[in-house]
């Protein structure tokens, strides 16, 4: 059984490969597909097969997927993502890949989150391909917020337009563990999982940061318009300015929350607490 992982040099890709290796998968049965092979020389040295695959080079994908039984398509984000993904999906059909797992976003079929439409388009492309699939609709990683810890600690605030919206977050490593279990599963039927860990609001995030650090961190809820103005004044990346307020509004509506127990069932253990992710980031 040969497994291929796209975006293998990224955080989720690397962690998933580590999970596959830890589960006893021979290294030469794992194909790490990356845009720049130089970024995964360490994996190659451990016996993992490295192949080049760039979304802008549609013709390269059949060779990248040759001989692959199960494919993990780790999504890219932003406008046109589904078009990029289609290069991989079409090549998977061409070379006879037996199963596709795809990392989507929670509630993709009805979410107003600005990333959701491209994810849902990709889900539809996979379903139309005729290849059995597993759609992994992931909620946010803890790391979406622990990455911002320096700013929270500097200002003493978690500023957002999320209101009391709950986020079914979990550590990236736990998402990787679930992903690897799906790839290794003998159940090859098509299915869609809504995946997320114990939920929290950003007010609760601020409270946990305070408890872990001994510093007083408060949550300040603002309007979407105020958030956009703050991001613009701070010189944030245009995509963050465009998506930031819309993403927070989606969370405010409850669209980053799921009551599905699929994540806990697949993980088979207690997810890493938010406090532990914060300690690790610090």
N, C-alpha and C positions, 0 to 999 in steps of 0.2 A: 504494500500500500504506500503510494507516494503522495505526500502532502506539499502543496505550494502555498506560500504566503506572499501576497503583494505588500508593498510598503514595508518590507521586512527590516529596514534600518530604523524605523520609527519605534516609539515606545511600546505600543500594543503589539506590533509585529515581533519585536525582539522577545518580549515577555511570553508571547504565545509559543515561540520556538523553544524557549527555555522550558516551558511546561511540557511540550511534546517530548523533548529530550529526557526530562525527569520521569516521564511516564514510560520510558524504555524504547521510544521510537528511534531506530537507527538513524544516525546523522545523515547517511547517504540517501535516506528516504524523505528528507526534508529539502524542499527547494525554496530558497530565499530569493525573491524577485525584487530587485531594487533598480533605481535609476542610475546610481553610482556605486558600482561594486567595491570601490575603495573604502566605502563606509562600513562594510561588513567583512573585512579581511579576517577578523577574529573568528567569525562564524565559519568561514572557509577553512581556517586552520583546524577547526574542530571536526571537519568532515562534512559540513552542511554544503549542499550544492548551491552555488550562487549563479543566478542568471540575470541578465539585464532586461529591464522592461520599462519603457518610458511611455506615458499616456499619449504623448504627442507623436509617437512612432507606432501607428496602428499595425504596420506590417511586421513588427518584431514580436508580437504576442503569440502567434502560433508556435514559434520555436521556444519561447519562454515557458509555454504550458505543455510542451510535448511530453507524453508519458505520465502526466499528472492524473491521479485518481480523484483527489479531493482538493478543492481550491478554497482558500480563504481570501476573499476580495475585501481588503480593508479600504474603506471609502476615503475619497478626498472630499474637501469641502469647497463650497462657493459656487458661483454661477457656472453652468456648463458641466458640472460634475458628472451628471448622468451620461453625457456624451463621452467623457473620458472613460467611464466605466464600461460603456458599450463596446469599446475596443477589446476589452478583456473578455466580456461575455461572448461576443461573436467568435473570438479565437477559441474559447472553451468549447463552444459547439463544434467548431471545425475539427479540433483534435480529439474530441470525445471525452472530455472531462466528465467524471461520473457524478460529482456533487459539488455545489457551490454554497459556501457560507458567506454571508454578506453583513457587514457592520452598518446598520442603519441607525435611525434615531427613534427614541421612544414615541409612540403614538403617531408614527409617520403618516398614516392614512388620513388623519383629521387634524393634525397640529397646525397652528398658524405660525410656528417657528419658521424663520426665514430659510433655515437649512432643510426643512422637511420636504418641500416639493421635489428637490433633486433626489433625495433619498427615495421617496415614493416612486418616482419615475424609474429609478434603478431597480427597485423591487419588481415593478411591472415588467421591465426588460428581462429580468431573470426568470420570472414566471413564464413569460412568453417563449423563452429559449427551449423549453422542454426538458431541461436538466433538473433533476431533483435538487431541492434547495433548503437551506435553513436561513431564515432572516433573523438576525440578532439586533433587535431594536433597543439599543443601549441608551440609558439615561447618562447624565454627565458623570465624568470621572471626578473623584475628590480633587484631583490635581488641577482641574479648571480653576478651583478656588485657592488651593494651597500655593499655586504659582504666584498668586497675588499677595501672599502674606507680607512681603516687605512693605508694600504700600499700606496695607491695613495697620501694620505696626507703626509705621511712620506717622500716619494721620490719626490713628485711634478710631477709625471708622470703617465700616463696610457699607459703602454707598451703592444703592441699586434701586431699580424700579420694579422689583419683584413682588412687593407687598408681602402677604402671608403665603405666597405660593410655595408649595412643598416640592423638593427636588429628591428624587429617588436615587441618590448618588451612591457610588461605591469606588473603592480604590481601583486604579487601572490594572494592578496585578490581579485583583479578583476577577475583573472582566476577562483578563487573559486566561485565567484558569478555567472559567466557564467556556470560553471560546475553544480552548484545546479539548475539553471534554466533548464538545459538540463535534469537533473534527474526528475524534477517536470513536465516537458512538457507532454502534452497529445498526442503529435505527437510521436508515437512509431516506425515509419518507419526507416529503416536503412539509415544512411547518414554519410558523412565525412565532417568535418569543418576544414578549415585552419584558425587558430586563432592567432591574434597578434594585439597589440595596435599601437599607433603612432610610426613610426620608427625613429631611431637615429643611427648615426655612433659613434664610440668611440671618435672621435675628438669632436663631439657634446656633448658626455657624459662628457669629460674633461672640456668643456666650461661651462656646467651646474653646475658641481661641483665647478668650480671657482666662478661662480655667487652666489651660495648658501653659500659658506664658506668664500668668500672674499680672498681666497688663490689662487695663480696662479698655475693651474694644466694644464699640456700640454700633448698632445697625441704624442707618439713616435711610429711610425710604423716601424716594423722590419720584417725581413724575417722569414719564418717558421723555418729555421735552427738556426737562431739567438735566436728565442724564445725557442726552445728545449734546446739549450746550457744554456740559462738563468735559465730555470726551473731545469735543471740537477744540475747546480752549486748551486742553492738555496736549493737543497735537497728535491724537491717537491715529492709528492706521485708518484710512478711509473705509475699509471693510468693517472694522470694529465699530466705527461711528454709524455706518449704515445698518449693521445687524445688532448692535448692542441693545438699543432701546427696544427693538422689535423682539429680540430674544428674551429680554426681561419681561416684556408684556406677555409673552407666551407662558413664561413660568408663573406669572401672576394669575393667569387663567387656569393653572393646574396642569399644563401640558407637559411638564417635565416630571410628572408623578405617575406611577403605576402601582396598582394594588396586586399585580400578578405576583405569585410566589415562585415563578419559574427560576429566577436568579438563585434564590436560596436552595431550591431543589437541585439544580444543576451543579452548584458550587459544592454542596454536600458538607458544608461546615459553616461556622459563624463568619460572616463577612468582617473585614477589618473595620473597626470603629473609626468614625471621623476623627476623633481625638488622636488615634494612632497615626493616621495619615498626616495630621498637622505636626505631630512630634517628628515624624520622619522627614518632613520638609524643612523643619527648623534645624 
